[in-house]
Amino acid sequence: MKKLGYLLFPLLTLGVGALAGYFAAPGIETIYPLLEKSSLTPPGYVFPIVWTVLYILMGLGLADVVRRRGEGFETAVFLWSMQLVLNFSWSLLFFGFGAYSAALACLIVLWIFVFLMILAFHPISRLAARMQIPYLLWVGLAGYLNWVICQLNP
């Protein structure tokens, strides 16, 4: 039964990502192409690939933490849940509402929660913690890209 989490949690995170994508799609298709962006902005096809991998890693990391249930388990699950809510919220703020500054603030808080989640995962499962490092780096890049959009599109 505990191994079922290795399927269910990645599916959960992919579902949240798909739902965020559904709500963000109109902004992605209409407004985002018109924005001035950083020269470091990856091509559009990169985003769904990267996010799919990151959502799977988020889910697998949580599954490993849940299976091991070490000290600090509740905190780790709370931080994981909060970062997922913030992740979803960023998509709505940025693409749904075009609130780029609010989205940047959300992204900064998201980065902090991902960092704290990694710290909370580490004593329970070093592997789960390491699986979140690409996510932390990607959120850092997203923060930079969001900041540039705020600067170039006042």
N, C-alpha and C positions, 0 to 999 in steps of 0.2 A: 504493500500500500504506500509506503514512504517513497518508493521510486516513481510512483504516479505523478508526484510533484514535478519531476523532470520533464514531464509532458505538459501538465496543466499550467504551471507558472509561466513557461514561455508562451503558451497559447493565450494566457491572460494578458501578458504584456503586449503581445502582438495585437490582441483585440483592442486594447486601449490605444495603441498606436494607430490602428486602422480607423477607430472612431475619431481620433484627433484629425487624422487625414481627411476623413469625410467632411468634418466641419470646416477644415482649413482649405479644402479644394477650391472653392470659389475665389478666395484671395490669392491662392497660389497661381491659379490660371489667369486671373484678370489684372490684379494690382502688382503682384510681385515682379512680373517681367518688366514693368514700367519703372521700377525703383533703380536709383543709382546704387551700385554695389561695389564692394571691394574687389580689387583684381585677384584676391585670393579666394574668391567665392568659387567653390567647385561647380562643375557642370550639373545641370538639373538631374540627370539620371543617377548621379552619385548618391543623392540624399535618400531615396527609398532603399537602396542597397545597404548603405551604412546603417540606417535606422533599423532595418530588419535584423541585421547582425547584432546591433546593440540591444534591441528588445529581447532577442533570444538569450544573449548573455545575461541581461538583467534577470530574466526568469530562471535560468539555470543557476545563477548565483543564489537567488532566494531559495530555490529548491534544495541546494546543498546546505544552506544555513538551517532550513527547516528540518532537514533530515538529521543533522548533527545536534541541533538544539543545545548548544553550549551556553555558557554564562553570557548574559547580555543579549540573549535571543530576542526577547520582546523589544528591546531598543532597536536592534537590527531590523526587525520586521517593520517597526514603526517608521524608521528612517527610509526604508525601501518604499513603503506605502506613500510617504510624503513626497519623495522625489518623483514618484509616478504621477501624483496629482499635480505637482508643479510642472512636470514635463507636458502633461495634457494642457494645463492652463497657459503655458507659453504659446502653444500652437494657436489657441483661441485668441489670446491677446495680440499676437503678431499678425497672423493671417486673417482671423475672423474680424477683429476690430481695428486693425491697422494702428494699434496703440504701441508704437515701437519703443518708446521710453519705458512704459510700464512693462513691456515684454522683456526689455533689458534688465530691469530691476528683478523681475521674476527669474530670469536666467542666472543672475548673480546668486540669488537665494537657492536656486536649483543646484548650482555648482557647489555651494557650501553643503547642501544636504547630500549630494553624491559623495563628496569628500568624507563627511561624517559617516555615511553608510559604509564606505570602504573601511574606515577605522573600526566600525562596529562589527563588520564581517570578519576582519582579520583574525581575531582570537578564536573565532568559531570555525572558520574555513579560510585558510590562506588562498586557496584556489578561487573561492567565491570572491574574495577581495580583489585578487589580480584580474579576474574577469571584468571588473568594473572600471579598470584604468582606461581602456579605450573610450568608454563613455565619458569619463571625467575630461579627457583630452578633447573629445568632440564637443562637449558642452563649452569648454574653454574657447575653442575655435568659433563656435556659434555665438558666444558672447562678443568676441571681437567683430564678427561679421554684423551682428545686431548693432553694435556701437557705431560701426562705419555707416550703416544705413541711417541711424539717428543723425549722424553728422552731415551726411550728404542729402538727406531728404527732410529738411526741417518743416 
